[in-house]
């Protein structure tokens, strides 16, 4: 992981709401229990993914703000997104989180 990647990740996590979003997405079924929030699609790309509207509702922020937050986190590699029709779903990028963990334990 490069210094630039680390900086992007730490910038993304320097906001309390974005940090909470990442924590909530660790266990989406527990944190987004309302039917339809967590994708039930059989597509592996959508397993555990949560609709943007549900994330914004739980965070108590506007649609535009949650979209900006999620875009920041996706750009940092913390989240992946999948679009299905008019809906956008996000989930954690576990590969990036494992790389971050390894980097912290070996380099910081």
N, C-alpha and C positions, 0 to 999 in steps of 0.2 A: 504494500500500500504506500503510495507516494505522500509526501508532505501536503501537497495540494489536495489530495483526496481526504486526508485527515482533517485539514482545515475546513473543507466543505461540510464534512460530517459534524464536526464540533460546532460550526456556525448553525447548522440546522437544529442541533440539539440544545442550543443556548436559549431557546424559547420554551417556556414551561408548557404551553399547550402542545407544541410539536413533540416534546418529550412524552407528554401524556398520550398522545395519539400513538406513538410507537409502543408504549406500554400496553395500551388497550388492544392493539392489533396482535399482541403476543397470544392473547386468548380471546379471539373475536366472538366465539359463541357465548362466553360469559359476559362480555362487555357490550355486546350488541344483540340482546336476546329477541328483539322484535322480529317477527317473521319477515323475510325478504331483505333484511339488512345484510346478512352474511350470505354470500352466494352458495346456492345448493347445486350449482351446475356440476356436471361430472367432469368437465374440462379441468385438467390439473392446473392450468394457468389461473383458474378462478377459485380453486379450493382455498377457503379461509379468507377470501377477499371480501371487503366491506364497501358498500355503496357510499359515495361521497356525501350524500344527503344525511346518512346515518351518523357519519363522523362529525359533520357540522352540527347536527342536532345534539349529540352527546357533549360536544365541546362548548355549545352555547354561543357559537360564532356564526357570522353571516356566510352565505354560500361563496361570496367572492374571497373572503378571508381564508376560509378552509381550503379553497382551491389554490390560493397562493401558498399556504403552508404545505399542502401536499405536493405541489410542484417543487418547492424548495427541497423537500425530503427525497423526492424522486431523483432530482438532479444530483443530490449527494449520494445516491445509490442505496438509500435506506429503505425505499419502497419501490414496488413495481406496480404498474397499472395495466388494466385490461379494459377495453371499451367493448360494450355489447349494446348495439343500437344507440339509444340516447343515454345509456347509463355508463358510468365510469366506476370501476371497482379498484381498490388499493389493497395491497397486503405487504407484509414485511419482506424484505430481501434478506433472507437468512444467510446467504453466501457472504454478503457484505458485512453482516453483523458478526459472523464467525471470523472473517478476516480482521475486522476491527478488534475483536477480542484478542486474537493472536498478536496483533501489532502492539496493543497495549501491554500485553504480558511480556513481550520480548524487547520492545523498543522504548517504552516509556517507564 
